[in-house]
Amino acid sequence: MATKDELLVLLRQFTIETDRYVEAASERDSLYRTDLQALGIMMGAASAGLTVTPGLLREELNLSSPATTALVDRLDSAGHVTRRRSDVDRRQVHLEMTEKARATGAMLFAPLARHISGVFDQYSDEQLALLLDMMRKVTDATVAAKNEARDDVGAS
């Protein structure tokens, strides 16, 4: 029977290996890690029907304004995003992923998805439901820990 400590070790190792995968995939396609993270945030926002702005990326990636501008400039120059002025507030810039970005994202993450899906295929629907519940709660706990760490930094 797995212990909590063993699960924590495996989750930590999974995080490390995921980071290593992203690093290898981004090097292959000459993208910065932050570029991939930004595209991931944009994909998630698009799925949720949210508008992506440089401010959203700055907040989600914890970047300075100049670093955010450099990120958006890189993504725009690489053909991964387009900038569009808001119809409501012309001062606000909306970012939209291009088909090139979607294709690049699919190509980068297809091997990882394929390998992980092969693992998922080994489990019953009931087992997957339990794992899904656990991963949601682990993710929520990680967000809570991140927020606590940020609060601790701001308090010092």
HUQUI-V8236 format. One record per backbone hydrogen bond with DSSP energy under -1.0 kcal/mol. NH is the residue of the N-H (numbers start at 0). CO is the residue of the C=O. E is the energy in kcal/mol with one decimal. If there is no record, write none. Layout:
NH,CO,E / NH,CO,E
//
This chain:
6,2,-2.2 / 7,3,-2.6 / 8,4,-2.3 / 9,5,-2.3 / 10,6,-2.7 / 11,7,-2.4 / 12,8,-2.5 / 13,9,-2.7 / 14,10,-2.3 / 15,11,-2.3 / 16,12,-2.8 / 17,13,-2.5 / 18,14,-2.4 / 19,15,-2.3 / 20,16,-2.3 / 21,17,-2.7 / 22,18,-2.5 / 23,19,-2.5 / 24,20,-3.0 / 25,21,-2.8 / 26,22,-2.2 / 27,23,-1.9 / 28,24,-1.3 / 29,26,-1.3 / 30,25,-3.0 / 35,31,-1.8 / 36,32,-2.5 / 37,33,-2.6 / 38,34,-2.4 / 39,35,-2.4 / 40,36,-2.4 / 41,37,-2.6 / 42,38,-2.4 / 43,39,-2.3 / 44,40,-2.6 / 45,41,-2.6 / 46,42,-2.2 / 47,43,-1.6 / 48,45,-1.1 / 49,44,-3.1 / 56,52,-2.0 / 57,53,-2.8 / 58,54,-2.3 / 59,55,-3.0 / 60,56,-2.6 / 62,57,-2.1 / 67,63,-2.2 / 68,64,-2.4 / 69,65,-2.4 / 70,66,-2.3 / 71,67,-2.7 / 72,68,-2.7 / 73,69,-2.4 / 74,70,-2.6 / 75,71,-2.6 / 76,72,-2.9 / 77,73,-2.3 / 78,75,-1.3 / 79,74,-3.0 / 80,74,-1.1 / 81,95,-2.4 / 83,93,-2.4 / 85,91,-2.7 / 91,88,-2.1 / 93,83,-3.8 / 94,51,-3.2 / 95,81,-2.3 / 97,79,-2.3 / 101,97,-2.0 / 102,98,-2.7 / 103,99,-2.7 / 104,100,-2.9 / 105,101,-2.5 / 106,102,-2.5 / 107,103,-2.8 / 108,104,-2.3 / 109,105,-1.6 / 112,108,-2.7 / 113,109,-2.8 / 114,110,-2.3 / 115,111,-2.6 / 116,112,-2.7 / 117,113,-1.7 / 118,114,-1.1 / 119,115,-2.4 / 120,116,-2.1 / 121,118,-1.8 / 122,119,-2.0 / 127,123,-2.6 / 128,124,-2.2 / 129,125,-1.8 / 130,126,-2.5 / 131,127,-2.8 / 132,128,-2.3 / 133,129,-2.5 / 134,130,-2.9 / 135,131,-2.3 / 136,132,-2.1 / 137,133,-2.9 / 138,134,-2.5 / 139,135,-2.5 / 140,136,-2.4 / 141,137,-2.1 / 142,138,-2.3 / 143,139,-2.3 / 144,140,-2.3 / 145,141,-2.4 / 146,142,-2.6 / 147,143,-2.3 / 148,144,-2.5 / 149,145,-2.4 / 150,146,-2.5 / 151,147,-2.4 / 152,148,-1.9 / 153,149,-2.3 / 154,150,-1.6
//
